[in-house]
Amino acid sequence: MWRMIETERRDSYMTYINLIHRIKTMAGAREDESQDALEVVVENVAANLTDYTRRGFADRLPRELREAAQTVPTMTHLDEDIIDQLMDLDDVDENRARHILRAAWQALIELFDSESAEDIQAELPQNFIAVLR
C-alpha cells in the first residue's frame, strides 16, 4: 500500500513538473512565473465553477494544485483581473502576463478530456475565456 501511495505522489509531482516545463517552453517563462501563472489560472478557474464541477476539476489536478482549486472565491478573484494578478505577482507587463497565462491555460486544459474541458469552459465567463485564448 505504501508503494502505491508513493507512486501516486511521484506521478502527481511529475505531472506538476511537466505542466511547469510545458508553460516555460510555450511562453519562454521562468520557472517561478510558470508556477505563479498555473496557480493563478487554477484559482481563478475554480472560483468560477459550481461546487460539483470544482470538485471534479480539483480531482484531476496534480496534488500540488488541488488546494488552489478548492479555494473558495474571494473578492480578489472576482474583482481583480487575472492579468493584473500575475502582473502584480511577477512584476511583468500586460503582454507578458497574458502570454504566460495563455500558456498555463493551454497546459492545464490538456489534463482533461474534451467533454470535461467543455464543461469547465461552459461555466467560465466569456471575458475570462477571451483572456485565456
C-alpha positions as CSV (number, residue, x, y, z in Angstrom):
1,M,0.0,0.0,0.0
2,W,2.8,2.4,0.9
3,R,4.4,1.9,-2.5
4,M,1.1,2.7,-4.2
5,I,0.8,5.9,-2.3
6,E,4.4,6.8,-3.0
7,T,3.9,6.1,-6.7
8,E,0.8,8.3,-6.8
9,R,2.7,11.1,-5.2
10,R,5.6,10.7,-7.6
11,D,3.2,10.6,-10.6
12,S,1.4,13.7,-9.4
13,Y,4.6,15.5,-8.8
14,M,5.9,14.6,-12.3
15,T,2.6,15.8,-13.8
16,Y,3.1,19.1,-12.0
17,I,6.7,19.4,-13.2
18,N,5.6,18.6,-16.7
19,L,3.0,21.3,-16.6
20,I,5.6,23.9,-15.4
21,H,8.0,22.7,-18.1
22,R,5.3,23.0,-20.8
23,I,4.5,26.6,-19.7
24,K,8.1,27.5,-19.7
25,T,8.6,26.1,-23.2
26,M,5.4,27.6,-24.7
27,A,5.8,31.1,-23.1
28,G,9.5,31.4,-22.6
29,A,8.7,32.0,-18.9
30,R,10.9,31.5,-15.9
31,E,10.0,28.6,-13.6
32,D,8.6,30.9,-10.9
33,E,6.5,32.8,-13.5
34,S,5.2,29.4,-14.8
35,Q,4.3,28.2,-11.3
36,D,2.6,31.5,-10.4
37,A,0.6,31.6,-13.7
38,L,-0.5,28.0,-13.2
39,E,-1.7,28.7,-9.7
40,V,-3.4,31.9,-10.7
41,V,-5.2,30.2,-13.5
42,V,-6.3,27.3,-11.3
43,E,-7.6,29.6,-8.6
44,N,-9.5,31.8,-11.0
45,V,-11.0,28.9,-12.9
46,A,-12.1,27.2,-9.7
47,A,-13.6,30.5,-8.4
48,N,-16.0,30.5,-11.4
49,L,-17.1,26.8,-11.2
50,T,-20.0,25.3,-9.4
51,D,-19.1,23.2,-6.4
52,Y,-19.7,20.0,-8.3
53,T,-17.5,21.0,-11.2
54,R,-14.9,22.4,-8.9
55,R,-14.5,19.1,-7.1
56,G,-14.1,17.3,-10.4
57,F,-11.7,19.9,-11.6
58,A,-9.6,19.6,-8.5
59,D,-9.6,15.8,-8.5
60,R,-8.0,15.7,-11.9
61,L,-5.2,18.1,-11.0
62,P,-1.8,17.2,-9.5
63,R,-1.7,17.2,-5.7
64,E,0.4,20.4,-5.8
65,L,-2.6,22.3,-7.3
66,R,-5.6,20.8,-5.6
67,E,-5.6,23.2,-2.6
68,A,-5.6,26.1,-5.0
69,A,-8.6,24.6,-6.8
70,Q,-10.6,24.1,-3.6
71,T,-10.2,27.8,-2.7
72,V,-13.5,29.5,-2.1
73,P,-13.9,32.5,-4.3
74,T,-12.8,35.8,-2.7
75,M,-13.4,39.3,-3.7
76,T,-9.9,39.4,-5.1
77,H,-10.8,36.6,-7.6
78,L,-14.0,38.3,-8.5
79,D,-12.8,41.9,-8.7
80,E,-9.2,41.8,-9.8
81,D,-8.4,40.8,-13.4
82,I,-6.4,37.7,-13.8
83,I,-3.8,39.5,-15.8
84,D,-3.4,42.1,-13.1
85,Q,-2.9,39.3,-10.6
86,L,0.0,37.9,-12.5
87,M,1.4,41.3,-13.3
88,D,1.5,42.1,-9.5
89,L,2.9,38.7,-8.5
90,D,5.8,38.6,-11.0
91,D,6.3,42.2,-11.9
92,V,5.7,41.6,-15.6
93,D,4.0,43.8,-18.2
94,E,0.5,43.1,-19.5
95,N,1.5,41.4,-22.8
96,R,3.9,39.0,-21.0
97,A,1.3,38.2,-18.3
98,R,-1.2,37.5,-21.0
99,H,1.2,35.2,-22.9
100,I,2.2,33.2,-19.8
101,L,-1.4,32.9,-18.6
102,R,-2.5,31.6,-22.0
103,A,0.3,29.0,-21.9
104,A,-0.7,28.0,-18.4
105,W,-4.3,27.6,-19.5
106,Q,-3.3,25.5,-22.6
107,A,-1.1,23.2,-20.5
108,L,-3.8,22.9,-17.8
109,I,-6.8,22.2,-20.1
110,E,-4.8,19.3,-21.7
111,L,-5.2,17.4,-18.5
112,F,-8.9,17.0,-19.2
113,D,-10.8,15.0,-21.9
114,S,-12.7,17.1,-24.4
115,E,-16.0,16.7,-22.7
116,S,-14.7,17.8,-19.3
117,A,-12.8,20.7,-20.8
118,E,-16.1,21.8,-22.5
119,D,-17.9,21.6,-19.2
120,I,-15.3,23.7,-17.4
121,Q,-15.2,26.3,-20.2
122,A,-19.0,26.5,-20.2
123,E,-19.0,27.7,-16.6
124,L,-16.4,30.4,-17.2
125,P,-17.4,34.0,-18.0
126,Q,-16.8,34.9,-21.7
127,N,-14.4,37.8,-20.8
128,F,-12.3,35.3,-18.8
129,I,-12.2,32.8,-21.7
130,A,-11.2,35.7,-24.0
131,V,-8.1,36.4,-21.9
132,L,-7.0,32.8,-22.0
133,R,-7.4,32.3,-25.7
